[in-house]
Amino acid sequence: MAQDKNSGGAGQIIALVVIAVILGIGYVALDFYSDGEKNKAIAESRGMQVVQALSRHKLETNTYPDALDKLVPKFVDALPKCPGSDAFAFKLNGNDYTLSCQNIVFKTQPYSYDSRTRGWQG
């Protein structure tokens, strides 16, 4: 009978350990998600400054620049940075472009603005 009490206690300890591990995994996943959401908002806010500068450049010159640094200082005082202080990646494709920040969504995927859809995705 003493063995039954000990095995019941061991079972409860194992269940508590499993619950603790599951809660820990959930906390880490939530941390990744909330950091990703915060970084997406920062990227969009800063990225829209670049989008506006690109729009002003196109209105004045009828073309987009081939590099973002050509927006400074006439169209923007300084180029904003992605969360984590990386520069925005800029890819020009004819009359369209994309702006991207790396490692934003769940800290592993890029987050990009597409001038054709005028929206952010990633």
Secondary structure, DSSP 4 states (H G I P E B T S, - for coil): -HHHHHHHHHHHHHHHHHHHHHHHHHHHHHHHHHHHHHHHHHHHHHHHHHHHHHHHHHHHHSS--SSGGGGTTTT-SS--B-TTSPBPEEEEETTEEEEEEEEEETTTEEEEEETTTTEEE-
